[in-house]
Amino acid sequence: MFVITADQVDSRGRPDIVAPVLVELNERWGERLLLPVDRNAGDELQALTADAATALDIVTTLARGRAWSVGLGIGGVRTPLPDHTREAAGDAFVAARTAVTRAKRAPTRFAAEAIVDPQPAEDVEALVDLLLTLRAGRTQAGWELYDLVSSGMTQAEAGARLGITPQSASDRARAAGLRADLAAQPALVRLFESADAAQGLPGPSTSDRTAPDRT
């Protein structure tokens, strides 16, 4: 299982953005989440998913713009699941709490943790750091091209949409590191999956999405 705990950067000096980001994440990935993304403590949010690609997508989405410190916890989750993510528990939640605390001091504002077998989470952190470092130097023009290409357009189609020549699109893609970025993502998903499997704990199925017996 993957738990993402994200803490808003400088929440005392900036408007609260938790609510709109919750809506965005739930609308975009709701079907691939085990529970809706939830506000945890004030300016924090938490997401729970069994899907490695979704975990990577949420991590990289939150990391973009450096508005969040993002912690990824990998491990088991106590079942049956409660009604709300903030009420859930297990190793992945403990690990995510440790990770987000470390992320606040990290250059990329990202960290990953696992309790049963920490080494695979360290590997995840190292390679996600590389991806985020690559993205840190990307210009707004580079992001515009990336967003179109990652939505399914070819580079030529994206260039035409942006009103630039194929050569300009190619130059922009090279400067933005698009090829390396897009090639790294499937490999990172496989690394996430391996890190999860290394914890040796099966995750909850959709049948576990029931509230615990409180009698």
C-alpha positions as a Markdown table, in Angstrom:
| # | Residue | x | y | z |
|---|---|---|---|---|
| 1 | Met | 0.0 | 0.0 | 0.0 |
| 2 | Phe | 1.0 | 3.6 | -0.6 |
| 3 | Val | 0.2 | 6.5 | 1.7 |
| 4 | Ile | 1.0 | 10.0 | 0.7 |
| 5 | Thr | 1.0 | 12.6 | 3.5 |
| 6 | Ala | 1.6 | 16.1 | 2.2 |
| 7 | Asp | 2.1 | 19.2 | 4.3 |
| 8 | Gln | 1.5 | 22.7 | 2.8 |
| 9 | Val | 4.6 | 24.8 | 2.8 |
| 10 | Asp | 4.5 | 28.1 | 4.7 |
| 11 | Ser | 0.8 | 27.6 | 5.5 |
| 12 | Arg | 0.9 | 30.5 | 8.0 |
| 13 | Gly | 2.1 | 32.9 | 5.4 |
| 14 | Arg | 0.0 | 31.6 | 2.5 |
| 15 | Pro | -3.7 | 31.0 | 1.8 |
| 16 | Asp | -5.0 | 27.5 | 2.7 |
| 17 | Ile | -4.9 | 25.4 | -0.5 |
| 18 | Val | -5.8 | 22.1 | 1.0 |
| 19 | Ala | -9.5 | 22.2 | 0.1 |
| 20 | Pro | -9.1 | 22.9 | -3.7 |
| 21 | Val | -6.3 | 20.4 | -3.9 |
| 22 | Leu | -8.4 | 17.7 | -2.2 |
| 23 | Val | -11.1 | 18.3 | -4.8 |
| 24 | Glu | -8.6 | 18.1 | -7.7 |
| 25 | Leu | -6.9 | 14.9 | -6.5 |
| 26 | Asn | -10.3 | 13.2 | -5.8 |
| 27 | Glu | -11.7 | 14.1 | -9.2 |
| 28 | Arg | -8.5 | 13.0 | -11.0 |
| 29 | Trp | -7.8 | 9.8 | -9.2 |
| 30 | Gly | -10.9 | 8.9 | -7.2 |
| 31 | Glu | -11.5 | 5.5 | -8.8 |
| 32 | Arg | -7.9 | 4.4 | -8.1 |
| 33 | Leu | -8.0 | 5.4 | -4.4 |
| 34 | Leu | -9.0 | 3.1 | -1.6 |
| 35 | Leu | -10.5 | 6.1 | 0.2 |
| 36 | Pro | -11.0 | 9.7 | -0.8 |
| 37 | Val | -8.1 | 12.0 | -0.2 |
| 38 | Asp | -8.6 | 13.6 | 3.2 |
| 39 | Arg | -7.5 | 16.6 | 5.2 |
| 40 | Asn | -5.5 | 15.3 | 8.1 |
| 41 | Ala | -4.3 | 17.9 | 10.5 |
| 42 | Gly | -4.9 | 21.5 | 9.6 |
| 43 | Asp | -2.8 | 22.1 | 6.5 |
| 44 | Glu | -2.1 | 18.4 | 5.7 |
| 45 | Leu | -3.7 | 16.0 | 3.3 |
| 46 | Gln | -3.5 | 12.2 | 3.0 |
| 47 | Ala | -4.1 | 9.8 | 0.2 |
| 48 | Leu | -4.3 | 6.0 | 0.2 |
| 49 | Thr | -3.9 | 3.8 | -2.9 |
| 50 | Ala | -2.9 | 0.3 | -3.8 |
| 51 | Asp | -1.8 | 1.4 | -7.3 |
| 52 | Ala | 1.8 | 2.3 | -7.8 |
| 53 | Ala | 1.2 | 4.5 | -10.9 |
| 54 | Thr | -1.4 | 6.5 | -9.0 |
| 55 | Ala | 1.0 | 6.9 | -6.0 |
| 56 | Leu | 3.7 | 8.3 | -8.4 |
| 57 | Asp | 1.3 | 10.6 | -10.1 |
| 58 | Ile | 0.1 | 12.1 | -6.9 |
| 59 | Val | 3.6 | 12.5 | -5.5 |
| 60 | Thr | 4.8 | 14.3 | -8.7 |
| 61 | Thr | 1.7 | 16.4 | -9.0 |
| 62 | Leu | 2.0 | 17.7 | -5.4 |
| 63 | Ala | 5.8 | 18.2 | -5.8 |
| 64 | Arg | 5.2 | 20.5 | -8.8 |
| 65 | Gly | 5.4 | 24.1 | -7.8 |
| 66 | Arg | 7.0 | 23.2 | -4.4 |
| 67 | Ala | 3.8 | 24.2 | -2.5 |
| 68 | Trp | 4.0 | 20.9 | -0.5 |
| 69 | Ser | 6.4 | 18.8 | 1.5 |
| 70 | Val | 5.5 | 15.2 | 0.3 |
| 71 | Gly | 6.0 | 12.0 | 2.3 |
| 72 | Leu | 5.5 | 8.6 | 0.8 |
| 73 | Gly | 4.8 | 5.6 | 3.1 |
| 74 | Ile | 5.0 | 2.1 | 1.8 |
| 75 | Gly | 3.7 | -0.9 | 3.8 |
| 76 | Gly | 0.7 | -2.5 | 5.3 |
| 77 | Val | -2.6 | -0.9 | 6.2 |
| 78 | Arg | -5.0 | -2.1 | 8.9 |
| 79 | Thr | -8.2 | -3.5 | 7.6 |
| 80 | Pro | -11.1 | -3.3 | 7.3 |
| 81 | Leu | -10.7 | 0.3 | 6.2 |
| 82 | Pro | -12.6 | 3.1 | 8.1 |
| 83 | Asp | -14.8 | 5.7 | 6.4 |
| 84 | His | -12.1 | 8.3 | 6.2 |
| 85 | Thr | -8.4 | 8.2 | 5.3 |
| 86 | Arg | -7.5 | 10.2 | 8.4 |
| 87 | Glu | -9.0 | 7.4 | 10.5 |
| 88 | Ala | -6.9 | 4.7 | 8.9 |
| 89 | Ala | -3.8 | 3.1 | 10.5 |
| 90 | Gly | -0.9 | 0.8 | 9.8 |
| 91 | Asp | 2.8 | 0.7 | 8.9 |
| 92 | Ala | 2.3 | 2.8 | 5.7 |
| 93 | Phe | 0.7 | 5.6 | 7.7 |
| 94 | Val | 3.5 | 5.5 | 10.3 |
| 95 | Ala | 6.1 | 5.5 | 7.5 |
| 96 | Ala | 4.4 | 8.4 | 5.7 |
| 97 | Arg | 4.4 | 10.5 | 8.9 |
| 98 | Thr | 8.2 | 9.9 | 9.2 |
| 99 | Ala | 8.7 | 10.7 | 5.5 |
| 100 | Val | 6.8 | 14.0 | 5.5 |
| 101 | Thr | 8.8 | 15.2 | 8.5 |
| 102 | Arg | 12.0 | 14.4 | 6.6 |
| 103 | Ala | 10.7 | 15.9 | 3.4 |
| 104 | Lys | 10.4 | 19.3 | 5.1 |
| 105 | Arg | 14.2 | 19.5 | 5.2 |
| 106 | Ala | 14.9 | 17.8 | 1.9 |
| 107 | Pro | 16.0 | 19.9 | -1.2 |
| 108 | Thr | 13.2 | 18.3 | -3.3 |
| 109 | Arg | 10.7 | 18.4 | -0.4 |
| 110 | Phe | 10.1 | 14.6 | -0.9 |
| 111 | Ala | 11.0 | 11.6 | 1.2 |
| 112 | Ala | 9.9 | 7.9 | 1.2 |
| 113 | Glu | 9.9 | 5.4 | 4.1 |
| 114 | Ala | 9.0 | 1.8 | 4.8 |
| 115 | Ile | 9.2 | 0.0 | 8.1 |
| 116 | Val | 9.5 | -3.7 | 7.3 |
| 117 | Asp | 12.1 | -3.3 | 4.6 |
| 118 | Pro | 13.5 | 0.2 | 4.4 |
| 119 | Gln | 16.0 | -0.2 | 1.5 |
| 120 | Pro | 13.5 | -0.3 | -1.4 |
| 121 | Ala | 11.9 | 2.9 | -0.1 |
| 122 | Glu | 15.4 | 4.5 | 0.0 |
| 123 | Asp | 15.8 | 3.5 | -3.7 |
| 124 | Val | 12.4 | 5.0 | -4.5 |
| 125 | Glu | 13.4 | 8.2 | -2.8 |
| 126 | Ala | 16.7 | 8.5 | -4.6 |
| 127 | Leu | 15.2 | 8.0 | -8.1 |
| 128 | Val | 12.2 | 10.2 | -7.5 |
| 129 | Asp | 14.6 | 12.9 | -6.3 |
| 130 | Leu | 16.4 | 12.6 | -9.6 |
| 131 | Leu | 13.2 | 13.1 | -11.5 |
| 132 | Leu | 12.2 | 16.1 | -9.3 |
| 133 | Thr | 15.6 | 17.6 | -9.8 |
| 134 | Leu | 15.3 | 17.3 | -13.5 |
| 135 | Arg | 11.9 | 19.0 | -13.4 |
| 136 | Ala | 13.1 | 21.8 | -11.1 |
| 137 | Gly | 14.8 | 23.5 | -14.0 |
| 138 | Arg | 11.9 | 23.2 | -16.4 |
| 139 | Thr | 10.5 | 26.5 | -17.7 |
| 140 | Gln | 6.8 | 27.3 | -18.0 |
| 141 | Ala | 7.1 | 26.8 | -21.8 |
| 142 | Gly | 8.6 | 23.3 | -21.1 |
| 143 | Trp | 5.7 | 22.5 | -18.8 |
| 144 | Glu | 3.2 | 23.5 | -21.4 |
| 145 | Leu | 4.7 | 21.1 | -23.9 |
| 146 | Tyr | 5.0 | 18.3 | -21.2 |
| 147 | Asp | 1.4 | 18.6 | -20.2 |
| 148 | Leu | 0.2 | 18.2 | -23.8 |
| 149 | Val | 2.6 | 15.3 | -24.6 |
| 150 | Ser | 1.8 | 13.5 | -21.4 |
| 151 | Ser | -1.9 | 13.8 | -22.2 |
| 152 | Gly | -1.4 | 11.6 | -25.2 |
| 153 | Met | -0.5 | 14.1 | -28.0 |
| 154 | Thr | 2.6 | 13.5 | -30.2 |
| 155 | Gln | 5.3 | 16.1 | -29.9 |
| 156 | Ala | 4.3 | 17.4 | -33.3 |
| 157 | Glu | 0.7 | 17.7 | -32.3 |
| 158 | Ala | 1.6 | 19.5 | -29.1 |
| 159 | Gly | 3.8 | 21.9 | -31.0 |
| 160 | Ala | 1.0 | 22.7 | -33.4 |
| 161 | Arg | -1.4 | 23.3 | -30.5 |
| 162 | Leu | 1.2 | 25.7 | -29.0 |
| 163 | Gly | 1.7 | 27.4 | -32.4 |
| 164 | Ile | 5.4 | 26.5 | -32.7 |
| 165 | Thr | 7.3 | 24.8 | -35.4 |
| 166 | Pro | 8.3 | 21.1 | -35.1 |
| 167 | Gln | 12.0 | 22.2 | -34.6 |
| 168 | Ser | 11.0 | 24.6 | -31.9 |
| 169 | Ala | 9.0 | 21.8 | -30.2 |
| 170 | Ser | 12.0 | 19.5 | -30.4 |
| 171 | Asp | 14.3 | 22.2 | -28.9 |
| 172 | Arg | 11.8 | 22.9 | -26.2 |
| 173 | Ala | 11.4 | 19.1 | -25.4 |
| 174 | Arg | 15.2 | 18.7 | -25.2 |
| 175 | Ala | 15.6 | 21.7 | -22.9 |
| 176 | Ala | 12.8 | 20.4 | -20.7 |
| 177 | Gly | 14.2 | 16.8 | -20.5 |
| 178 | Leu | 10.9 | 15.4 | -21.7 |
| 179 | Arg | 12.3 | 12.2 | -23.1 |
| 180 | Ala | 14.1 | 11.3 | -19.9 |
| 181 | Asp | 11.1 | 12.2 | -17.8 |
| 182 | Leu | 8.6 | 10.2 | -19.8 |
| 183 | Ala | 11.0 | 7.2 | -20.0 |
| 184 | Ala | 11.7 | 7.2 | -16.3 |
| 185 | Gln | 8.0 | 7.1 | -15.2 |
| 186 | Pro | 7.3 | 3.4 | -16.1 |
| 187 | Ala | 10.5 | 2.4 | -14.5 |
| 188 | Leu | 9.6 | 4.3 | -11.3 |
| 189 | Val | 6.2 | 2.6 | -11.3 |
| 190 | Arg | 7.9 | -0.8 | -11.4 |
| 191 | Leu | 10.2 | 0.3 | -8.6 |
| 192 | Phe | 7.2 | 1.4 | -6.5 |
| 193 | Glu | 5.6 | -2.0 | -7.0 |
| 194 | Ser | 8.8 | -3.8 | -6.0 |
| 195 | Ala | 9.1 | -1.7 | -2.9 |
| 196 | Asp | 5.5 | -2.5 | -1.9 |
| 197 | Ala | 6.0 | -6.2 | -2.6 |
| 198 | Ala | 9.2 | -6.2 | -0.4 |
| 199 | Gln | 7.0 | -5.2 | 2.6 |
| 200 | Gly | 5.5 | -8.7 | 2.4 |
| 201 | Leu | 2.0 | -7.6 | 3.3 |
| 202 | Pro | -1.1 | -7.9 | 1.0 |
| 203 | Gly | -3.2 | -4.8 | 0.7 |
| 204 | Pro | -7.0 | -4.4 | 1.2 |
| 205 | Ser | -9.3 | -5.2 | -1.7 |
| 206 | Thr | -12.4 | -3.3 | -2.6 |
| 207 | Ser | -14.3 | -5.6 | -0.3 |
| 208 | Asp | -12.4 | -4.1 | 2.6 |
| 209 | Arg | -13.8 | -0.6 | 2.1 |
| 210 | Thr | -16.2 | -1.1 | 4.9 |
| 211 | Ala | -16.3 | 0.7 | 8.2 |
| 212 | Pro | -15.0 | -1.2 | 11.2 |
| 213 | Asp | -17.4 | -2.8 | 13.7 |
| 214 | Arg | -17.8 | -0.2 | 16.5 |
| 215 | Thr | -20.1 | -2.3 | 18.6 |
